[in-house]
Amino acid sequence: LSASIPKGVWVSQMTSRRGSKDQTIALRGSAYNQRDIGQFMLQVEKLEWSQAPGLGFTQANVDLQGRSVVDFEVSVPLNKIIGSDLR
């Protein structure tokens, strides 16, 4: 996953949600622009263990240095169940 994160994007939280027949990883983080989030999603979709990711939300914000950033959440369905819930 870390090799799929483009410059200008950072992931700050990862959670796993497991159902009886499926599992999804939710990734929260920030980026300097929407384009970088889209690039991240395209890279994640190419991973052998993932399906097409979905964008949960984006929200404009300001980081600790006063720069404009976009906070986001991306949900990634997994091809197969690999573990339990992580929180």
Sine and cosine of phi, psi and omega as CSV:
sin_phi,cos_phi,sin_psi,cos_psi,sin_omega,cos_omega
0.00,0.00,-0.67,0.74,-0.08,-1.00
-0.88,0.47,-0.53,0.85,0.02,-1.00
-0.94,0.34,-0.27,0.96,0.00,-1.00
-1.00,0.02,-0.11,0.99,-0.07,-1.00
-1.00,0.05,0.91,-0.41,-0.01,-1.00
-0.96,0.29,0.32,-0.95,0.09,-1.00
-0.86,0.51,0.67,-0.75,-0.02,-1.00
1.00,-0.06,0.03,1.00,0.05,-1.00
-0.80,-0.60,0.68,-0.73,0.12,-0.99
-0.69,-0.73,0.66,-0.75,0.00,-1.00
-0.98,-0.18,0.81,-0.58,-0.07,-1.00
-0.95,-0.31,-0.27,0.96,-0.03,-1.00
-0.48,-0.88,0.64,-0.77,0.08,-1.00
-0.72,-0.70,0.78,-0.62,0.07,-1.00
-0.77,-0.63,0.43,-0.90,0.01,-1.00
-0.87,-0.48,0.72,-0.70,0.06,-1.00
-0.85,-0.52,0.86,-0.50,-0.05,-1.00
-0.91,-0.41,0.77,-0.63,0.14,-0.99
-0.98,-0.21,-0.11,-0.99,0.00,-1.00
-0.94,0.33,-0.44,0.90,-0.05,-1.00
-0.79,-0.61,0.02,1.00,-0.05,-1.00
-0.49,-0.87,0.21,-0.98,0.03,-1.00
-0.54,-0.84,0.64,-0.76,0.00,-1.00
-0.76,-0.65,0.66,-0.75,0.12,-0.99
-0.97,-0.26,0.78,-0.63,0.07,-1.00
-0.98,-0.22,0.79,-0.61,-0.01,-1.00
-0.90,-0.44,0.84,-0.54,0.07,-1.00
-0.92,-0.38,0.57,-0.82,0.01,-1.00
-0.09,-1.00,-0.36,-0.93,-0.02,-1.00
-0.62,-0.78,0.37,-0.93,0.04,-1.00
-0.54,-0.84,0.29,-0.96,0.03,-1.00
-0.98,0.19,-0.33,0.95,0.06,-1.00
-0.35,-0.94,0.23,-0.97,-0.03,-1.00
-0.91,0.43,-0.58,0.81,-0.02,-1.00
-0.85,0.52,-0.65,0.76,0.01,-1.00
-0.91,0.42,-0.57,0.82,0.06,-1.00
-0.91,0.42,-0.69,0.72,0.05,-1.00
-0.87,0.49,-0.67,0.74,0.03,-1.00
-0.89,0.46,-0.66,0.75,0.05,-1.00
-0.86,0.51,-0.72,0.69,0.00,-1.00
-0.89,0.46,-0.65,0.76,0.04,-1.00
-0.90,0.45,-0.64,0.77,0.02,-1.00
-0.92,0.39,-0.67,0.75,0.00,-1.00
-0.91,0.42,-0.60,0.80,0.00,-1.00
-0.88,0.47,-0.45,0.89,-0.01,-1.00
-0.97,0.22,-0.25,0.97,-0.03,-1.00
-0.92,0.39,0.63,-0.78,-0.09,-1.00
-0.91,0.41,-0.40,0.92,-0.07,-1.00
-1.00,-0.09,-0.06,1.00,-0.09,-1.00
-0.92,-0.40,0.36,-0.93,0.19,-0.98
-0.97,-0.24,-0.08,-1.00,-0.02,-1.00
-0.89,0.46,0.82,-0.57,0.01,-1.00
-0.96,0.26,0.39,-0.92,0.06,-1.00
-0.86,-0.51,0.58,-0.81,0.01,-1.00
-1.00,0.04,0.89,-0.46,0.01,-1.00
-0.98,0.22,-0.75,0.66,0.03,-1.00
-0.26,-0.97,0.33,-0.94,0.25,-0.97
-0.72,-0.70,0.51,-0.86,-0.01,-1.00
-0.49,-0.87,0.79,-0.61,0.04,-1.00
-0.92,0.39,0.61,-0.79,-0.04,-1.00
-0.44,-0.90,0.01,-1.00,0.06,-1.00
-0.80,-0.60,0.76,-0.65,-0.01,-1.00
-0.99,0.17,-0.02,-1.00,-0.08,-1.00
-0.90,0.44,-0.38,0.93,0.04,-1.00
-1.00,-0.04,0.07,1.00,0.04,-1.00
1.00,0.06,0.16,0.99,0.02,-1.00
-1.00,0.06,0.54,-0.84,0.07,-1.00
-0.95,0.30,0.74,-0.67,0.06,-1.00
-0.70,-0.72,0.22,-0.98,0.08,-1.00
-0.86,-0.51,0.90,-0.43,0.09,-1.00
-0.99,0.17,0.52,-0.85,-0.06,-1.00
-0.50,-0.87,0.28,-0.96,0.22,-0.97
-0.71,-0.71,0.75,-0.66,0.03,-1.00
-0.85,-0.53,0.76,-0.64,0.05,-1.00
-0.97,-0.23,0.76,-0.65,-0.05,-1.00
-0.86,-0.51,0.95,-0.30,0.10,-0.99
-0.94,0.34,0.66,-0.75,0.01,-1.00
-1.00,-0.05,0.48,-0.88,0.03,-1.00
-0.92,0.39,-0.51,0.86,0.05,-1.00
-0.50,-0.86,0.37,-0.93,0.02,-1.00
-0.94,0.34,0.75,-0.66,-0.06,-1.00
-0.86,-0.51,-0.16,0.99,-0.05,-1.00
-0.06,-1.00,-0.40,-0.92,-0.03,-1.00
-0.96,-0.28,-0.02,-1.00,0.06,-1.00
-0.88,0.48,0.66,-0.75,0.11,-0.99
-0.85,-0.53,0.75,-0.66,0.02,-1.00
-0.65,-0.76,0.00,0.00,0.00,0.00
